Amino acid sequence: MTTTLESNASLLRTALKGNSAFSLLSAAALIAAASPLADFLGLGWPLALTVVGFVLAAHAMVLWWGSSQLMIPRWLVWYAIEGDIGWIIATIVVLVVDPWSFTTGGKWLLAAMGDVVAVFAILQYIGLRRVDHPPTK
């Protein structure tokens, strides 16, 4: 049995759609400008950015599909939140360990993207809590 959420979860729906749009824009940038972005980051292999771009595009489509349903599937919300947390953890590890010797600008870009992803994770979680625990009168 699939557990679904109330269809009137506007914060949750907006956060998921925003996450989807940000993911799709990021994917487009990674795919279209892999070489210049790799140079900016100090990353020697632009193909890695292209692959990440295609994965992000697929992720964006899943989020958009789920957030467009009358009843948002609960698994989709947790997929989004857990995926965002995974992205944040990976960003922190990459920034601390710096295995590819990113440029200073590249590190700032990664940190900024991680911050945006963190905001989406928080908004999605708050939206889920509002649906699970509506205010009482």
PyRosetta script that sets phi, psi and omega in degrees:
from pyrosetta import init, pose_from_sequence

init()
pose = pose_from_sequence("MTTTLESNASLLRTALKGNSAFSLLSAAALIAAASPLADFLGLGWPLALTVVGFVLAAHAMVLWWGSSQLMIPRWLVWYAIEGDIGWIIATIVVLVVDPWSFTTGGKWLLAAMGDVVAVFAILQYIGLRRVDHPPTK")
pose.set_psi(1, 132.4)
pose.set_omega(1, -179.9)
pose.set_phi(2, -91.8)
pose.set_psi(2, 126.5)
pose.set_omega(2, 176.2)
pose.set_phi(3, -86.3)
pose.set_psi(3, 131.2)
pose.set_omega(3, 179.2)
pose.set_phi(4, -120.1)
pose.set_psi(4, 166.3)
pose.set_omega(4, -178.6)
pose.set_phi(5, -106.2)
pose.set_psi(5, 161.5)
pose.set_omega(5, 178.4)
pose.set_phi(6, -59.6)
pose.set_psi(6, 143.7)
pose.set_omega(6, -177.7)
pose.set_phi(7, -74.3)
pose.set_psi(7, -12.7)
pose.set_omega(7, -177.9)
pose.set_phi(8, -94.5)
pose.set_psi(8, 25.0)
pose.set_omega(8, -178.7)
pose.set_phi(9, -83.7)
pose.set_psi(9, 75.1)
pose.set_omega(9, -171.9)
pose.set_phi(10, -67.1)
pose.set_psi(10, -40.9)
pose.set_omega(10, 178.4)
pose.set_phi(11, -63.0)
pose.set_psi(11, -44.9)
pose.set_omega(11, -179.7)
pose.set_phi(12, -61.7)
pose.set_psi(12, -46.9)
pose.set_omega(12, -179.2)
pose.set_phi(13, -62.8)
pose.set_psi(13, -43.0)
pose.set_omega(13, 179.6)
pose.set_phi(14, -65.2)
pose.set_psi(14, -41.9)
pose.set_omega(14, 179.3)
pose.set_phi(15, -64.1)
pose.set_psi(15, -42.5)
pose.set_omega(15, 178.9)
pose.set_phi(16, -65.4)
pose.set_psi(16, -42.7)
pose.set_omega(16, 178.5)
pose.set_phi(17, -66.3)
pose.set_psi(17, -39.3)
pose.set_omega(17, 176.2)
pose.set_phi(18, -63.4)
pose.set_psi(18, -42.6)
pose.set_omega(18, 176.8)
pose.set_phi(19, -60.8)
pose.set_psi(19, -43.4)
pose.set_omega(19, 178.6)
pose.set_phi(20, -61.3)
pose.set_psi(20, -46.7)
pose.set_omega(20, -179.5)
pose.set_phi(21, -63.4)
pose.set_psi(21, -44.4)
pose.set_omega(21, 178.7)
pose.set_phi(22, -62.8)
pose.set_psi(22, -41.3)
pose.set_omega(22, 179.0)
pose.set_phi(23, -64.0)
pose.set_psi(23, -41.9)
pose.set_omega(23, -179.5)
pose.set_phi(24, -67.8)
pose.set_psi(24, -41.5)
pose.set_omega(24, 176.8)
pose.set_phi(25, -64.1)
pose.set_psi(25, -41.4)
pose.set_omega(25, 177.3)
pose.set_phi(26, -63.1)
pose.set_psi(26, -42.0)
pose.set_omega(26, 178.8)
pose.set_phi(27, -61.2)
pose.set_psi(27, -45.2)
pose.set_omega(27, 180.0)
pose.set_phi(28, -60.3)
pose.set_psi(28, -43.2)
pose.set_omega(28, 179.2)
pose.set_phi(29, -64.4)
pose.set_psi(29, -43.7)
pose.set_omega(29, -179.0)
pose.set_phi(30, -64.5)
pose.set_psi(30, -38.4)
pose.set_omega(30, -179.1)
pose.set_phi(31, -75.9)
pose.set_psi(31, -47.0)
pose.set_omega(31, -174.9)
pose.set_phi(32, -73.9)
pose.set_psi(32, -31.3)
pose.set_omega(32, -174.7)
pose.set_phi(33, -125.7)
pose.set_psi(33, 40.7)
pose.set_omega(33, -176.7)
pose.set_phi(34, -58.9)
pose.set_psi(34, -45.2)
pose.set_omega(34, -177.5)
pose.set_phi(35, -66.5)
pose.set_psi(35, -51.0)
pose.set_omega(35, 178.2)
pose.set_phi(36, -63.2)
pose.set_psi(36, -35.8)
pose.set_omega(36, 178.0)
pose.set_phi(37, -67.4)
pose.set_psi(37, -39.7)
pose.set_omega(37, 177.4)
pose.set_phi(38, -61.5)
pose.set_psi(38, -41.5)
pose.set_omega(38, 176.9)
pose.set_phi(39, -62.9)
pose.set_psi(39, -44.4)
pose.set_omega(39, -179.7)
pose.set_phi(40, -62.0)
pose.set_psi(40, -41.3)
pose.set_omega(40, -179.5)
pose.set_phi(41, -74.2)
pose.set_psi(41, -24.1)
pose.set_omega(41, -173.4)
pose.set_phi(42, 86.1)
pose.set_psi(42, 22.7)
pose.set_omega(42, -178.8)
pose.set_phi(43, -97.4)
pose.set_psi(43, 127.3)
pose.set_omega(43, -173.8)
pose.set_phi(44, -79.4)
pose.set_psi(44, -7.2)
pose.set_omega(44, -176.0)
pose.set_phi(45, -131.7)
pose.set_psi(45, 98.2)
pose.set_omega(45, -179.4)
pose.set_phi(46, -64.1)
pose.set_psi(46, -22.7)
pose.set_omega(46, 179.9)
pose.set_phi(47, -59.0)
pose.set_psi(47, -34.1)
pose.set_omega(47, 177.9)
pose.set_phi(48, -60.1)
pose.set_psi(48, -40.3)
pose.set_omega(48, 179.2)
pose.set_phi(49, -67.9)
pose.set_psi(49, -37.0)
pose.set_omega(49, 177.1)
pose.set_phi(50, -63.0)
pose.set_psi(50, -43.6)
pose.set_omega(50, 179.2)
pose.set_phi(51, -63.5)
pose.set_psi(51, -45.7)
pose.set_omega(51, 177.4)
pose.set_phi(52, -59.8)
pose.set_psi(52, -38.4)
pose.set_omega(52, 178.4)
pose.set_phi(53, -60.8)
pose.set_psi(53, -43.9)
pose.set_omega(53, 179.5)
pose.set_phi(54, -68.4)
pose.set_psi(54, -36.8)
pose.set_omega(54, 176.4)
pose.set_phi(55, -64.8)
pose.set_psi(55, -43.0)
pose.set_omega(55, 177.8)
pose.set_phi(56, -63.4)
pose.set_psi(56, -36.8)
pose.set_omega(56, 178.6)
pose.set_phi(57, -63.6)
pose.set_psi(57, -43.1)
pose.set_omega(57, 177.6)
pose.set_phi(58, -64.2)
pose.set_psi(58, -42.0)
pose.set_omega(58, 177.5)
pose.set_phi(59, -59.5)
pose.set_psi(59, -44.3)
pose.set_omega(59, 180.0)
pose.set_phi(60, -61.1)
pose.set_psi(60, -40.6)
pose.set_omega(60, -179.6)
pose.set_phi(61, -65.9)
pose.set_psi(61, -39.7)
pose.set_omega(61, 178.5)
pose.set_phi(62, -63.7)
pose.set_psi(62, -45.1)
pose.set_omega(62, 179.7)
pose.set_phi(63, -62.9)
pose.set_psi(63, -42.8)
pose.set_omega(63, -179.2)
pose.set_phi(64, -64.9)
pose.set_psi(64, -44.1)
pose.set_omega(64, 178.6)
pose.set_phi(65, -57.8)
pose.set_psi(65, -51.8)
pose.set_omega(65, -176.8)
pose.set_phi(66, -63.5)
pose.set_psi(66, -40.5)
pose.set_omega(66, -178.7)
pose.set_phi(67, -74.2)
pose.set_psi(67, -12.4)
pose.set_omega(67, 178.4)
pose.set_phi(68, -91.7)
pose.set_psi(68, -6.5)
pose.set_omega(68, 179.6)
pose.set_phi(69, -74.3)
pose.set_psi(69, 150.8)
pose.set_omega(69, 177.2)
pose.set_phi(70, -58.3)
pose.set_psi(70, -44.9)
pose.set_omega(70, 176.2)
pose.set_phi(71, -114.2)
pose.set_psi(71, 114.3)
pose.set_omega(71, -178.3)
pose.set_phi(72, -70.3)
pose.set_psi(72, 124.0)
pose.set_omega(72, 179.8)
pose.set_phi(73, -65.0)
pose.set_psi(73, 134.1)
pose.set_omega(73, 179.9)
pose.set_phi(74, -58.5)
pose.set_psi(74, -39.6)
pose.set_omega(74, -179.4)
pose.set_phi(75, -60.3)
pose.set_psi(75, -33.9)
pose.set_omega(75, -179.3)
pose.set_phi(76, -66.1)
pose.set_psi(76, -40.2)
pose.set_omega(76, -179.8)
pose.set_phi(77, -64.2)
pose.set_psi(77, -45.6)
pose.set_omega(77, 179.4)
pose.set_phi(78, -68.3)
pose.set_psi(78, -34.5)
pose.set_omega(78, 174.2)
pose.set_phi(79, -58.2)
pose.set_psi(79, -44.7)
pose.set_omega(79, -179.0)
pose.set_phi(80, -67.1)
pose.set_psi(80, -47.3)
pose.set_omega(80, -178.1)
pose.set_phi(81, -63.9)
pose.set_psi(81, -48.8)
pose.set_omega(81, -178.4)
pose.set_phi(82, -66.7)
pose.set_psi(82, -36.5)
pose.set_omega(82, 175.7)
pose.set_phi(83, -63.7)
pose.set_psi(83, -41.3)
pose.set_omega(83, 177.8)
pose.set_phi(84, -64.6)
pose.set_psi(84, -42.3)
pose.set_omega(84, 177.9)
pose.set_phi(85, -63.0)
pose.set_psi(85, -41.2)
pose.set_omega(85, 176.2)
pose.set_phi(86, -60.3)
pose.set_psi(86, -41.7)
pose.set_omega(86, 178.5)
pose.set_phi(87, -63.0)
pose.set_psi(87, -42.7)
pose.set_omega(87, -179.6)
pose.set_phi(88, -63.7)
pose.set_psi(88, -46.2)
pose.set_omega(88, 179.2)
pose.set_phi(89, -61.5)
pose.set_psi(89, -45.0)
pose.set_omega(89, 179.1)
pose.set_phi(90, -61.8)
pose.set_psi(90, -40.2)
pose.set_omega(90, 178.4)
pose.set_phi(91, -61.7)
pose.set_psi(91, -45.9)
pose.set_omega(91, 179.8)
pose.set_phi(92, -61.9)
pose.set_psi(92, -45.0)
pose.set_omega(92, 179.8)
pose.set_phi(93, -61.2)
pose.set_psi(93, -46.0)
pose.set_omega(93, -179.6)
pose.set_phi(94, -63.5)
pose.set_psi(94, -40.7)
pose.set_omega(94, -179.9)
pose.set_phi(95, -68.8)
pose.set_psi(95, -36.7)
pose.set_omega(95, -178.8)
pose.set_phi(96, -77.0)
pose.set_psi(96, -47.0)
pose.set_omega(96, -176.7)
pose.set_phi(97, -79.7)
pose.set_psi(97, -34.4)
pose.set_omega(97, -179.3)
pose.set_phi(98, 49.9)
pose.set_psi(98, 58.8)
pose.set_omega(98, -175.7)
pose.set_phi(99, -68.3)
pose.set_psi(99, -18.3)
pose.set_omega(99, -177.3)
pose.set_phi(100, -114.7)
pose.set_psi(100, 12.1)
pose.set_omega(100, 178.4)
pose.set_phi(101, 51.7)
pose.set_psi(101, 58.6)
pose.set_omega(101, 179.0)
pose.set_phi(102, -61.6)
pose.set_psi(102, 152.4)
pose.set_omega(102, 174.9)
pose.set_phi(103, -70.9)
pose.set_psi(103, 165.9)
pose.set_omega(103, 177.3)
pose.set_phi(104, -61.0)
pose.set_psi(104, -43.8)
pose.set_omega(104, 177.2)
pose.set_phi(105, -62.9)
pose.set_psi(105, -38.3)
pose.set_omega(105, 178.0)
pose.set_phi(106, -63.5)
pose.set_psi(106, -40.9)
pose.set_omega(106, 178.1)
pose.set_phi(107, -64.6)
pose.set_psi(107, -40.6)
pose.set_omega(107, 178.0)
pose.set_phi(108, -64.7)
pose.set_psi(108, -40.2)
pose.set_omega(108, 178.3)
pose.set_phi(109, -63.3)
pose.set_psi(109, -45.1)
pose.set_omega(109, 178.0)
pose.set_phi(110, -61.1)
pose.set_psi(110, -43.6)
pose.set_omega(110, 179.6)
pose.set_phi(111, -63.3)
pose.set_psi(111, -42.1)
pose.set_omega(111, 179.6)
pose.set_phi(112, -64.2)
pose.set_psi(112, -42.8)
pose.set_omega(112, 178.2)
pose.set_phi(113, -64.6)
pose.set_psi(113, -39.6)
pose.set_omega(113, 176.6)
pose.set_phi(114, -61.6)
pose.set_psi(114, -37.7)
pose.set_omega(114, 177.8)
pose.set_phi(115, -64.0)
pose.set_psi(115, -43.3)
pose.set_omega(115, 179.0)
pose.set_phi(116, -62.8)
pose.set_psi(116, -44.0)
pose.set_omega(116, 179.2)
pose.set_phi(117, -62.2)
pose.set_psi(117, -39.0)
pose.set_omega(117, 178.4)
pose.set_phi(118, -62.4)
pose.set_psi(118, -40.6)
pose.set_omega(118, 178.1)
pose.set_phi(119, -61.5)
pose.set_psi(119, -43.5)
pose.set_omega(119, 178.1)
pose.set_phi(120, -63.0)
pose.set_psi(120, -41.6)
pose.set_omega(120, 179.1)
pose.set_phi(121, -60.2)
pose.set_psi(121, -44.1)
pose.set_omega(121, -179.4)
pose.set_phi(122, -65.3)
pose.set_psi(122, -46.8)
pose.set_omega(122, -179.7)
pose.set_phi(123, -62.9)
pose.set_psi(123, -40.2)
pose.set_omega(123, 178.8)
pose.set_phi(124, -64.8)
pose.set_psi(124, -40.7)
pose.set_omega(124, 179.2)
pose.set_phi(125, -66.2)
pose.set_psi(125, -44.4)
pose.set_omega(125, 178.0)
pose.set_phi(126, -62.1)
pose.set_psi(126, -42.6)
pose.set_omega(126, 177.9)
pose.set_phi(127, -61.0)
pose.set_psi(127, -40.7)
pose.set_omega(127, 178.0)
pose.set_phi(128, -65.0)
pose.set_psi(128, -43.2)
pose.set_omega(128, 179.4)
pose.set_phi(129, -62.7)
pose.set_psi(129, -38.4)
pose.set_omega(129, 179.8)
pose.set_phi(130, -65.2)
pose.set_psi(130, -35.4)
pose.set_omega(130, 179.1)
pose.set_phi(131, -73.9)
pose.set_psi(131, -42.7)
pose.set_omega(131, -178.5)
pose.set_phi(132, -71.4)
pose.set_psi(132, -32.2)
pose.set_omega(132, -176.6)
pose.set_phi(133, -131.3)
pose.set_psi(133, 73.1)
pose.set_omega(133, -179.8)
pose.set_phi(134, -62.8)
pose.set_psi(134, 148.1)
pose.set_omega(134, -179.9)
pose.set_phi(135, -62.9)
pose.set_psi(135, 143.6)
pose.set_omega(135, 177.7)
pose.set_phi(136, -96.3)
pose.set_psi(136, 153.3)
pose.set_omega(136, -177.3)
pose.set_phi(137, -98.7)
pose.dump_pdb("model.pdb")
